[in-house]
């Protein structure tokens, strides 16, 4: 990392299945309750260079998940009682461990990280971050008025298009996807119900929708990215999108499922008005 202006640090979780047919080992539940698989849960942070070369694991947090039925009280529990705490430990430990390198970190987080505590923790590191939003109804502040982020984006004119190569797999056809880009700057109005805390977080939004290249029977690509990196120039926007494509390097590490890792390659960024 030394000497590089920044590196991407992608964070994600997975499961390690281990043989425990007699339920005598100190493992926990993984997968669905019905299948009753045993093993360990883990969250990694994984460093990737600015040109897409994996550098190695920065931090990992292991734990046993207690077998239980799916709970529906997530919003009423404090962070210390939720698995979100492992995400926070990984982010904080990664920031501390790499501080001596003097290289800027750029955290890349998928939708599971779009939480009050996670976004606040990313902000508190003082590093860059990009997180894919999972909440279409997330609220933002517009002066004294509160409105939905989706409504703000609906009023935002297209900024341009982006060309992205998508590798085929069992449930997806390979293609050169055309993504229409909308960008804006907002203040997220975040509320933690369990503690009644409110946090206003200024961020930039890069919202991309696939247009005209969607195979029959497939859902279009749609990323709503929340970032604190600049989006002033087209090059800034392209870099935010490129950084998020590097999040899939951790899927390579985990080798999820029989389909293998996803692959995204940036081909071109097109100026506004060109589709």
Buried (B, 14 or more C-beta within 10 A) or exposed (E): BEEBEBBBBBBBBBBEEEEBEEEEEEBBBBEEEEEEBBBBBBBBBBBBBBEBEBBEEBBBBEBBBEEEEEEEEEEEEEBEEBBBBBBBBBBBBBBEEBEEBEBBBBBBBBEBBBBBBBBBBBBEBEBBBBBBBEBEEBBBBEEEEEBBBBEBBEEEEBBBBBBBBBBEBEEBBEBEBBBBBBBBEBBBBBEBEBEEEEBEBEBBBBBBBBBEBBBEEEEBBEBBBBBBBBBEEBEBBBBBBBBBBBBBBBBBBBEBEEEEBBBBEBEEBBEEEEE
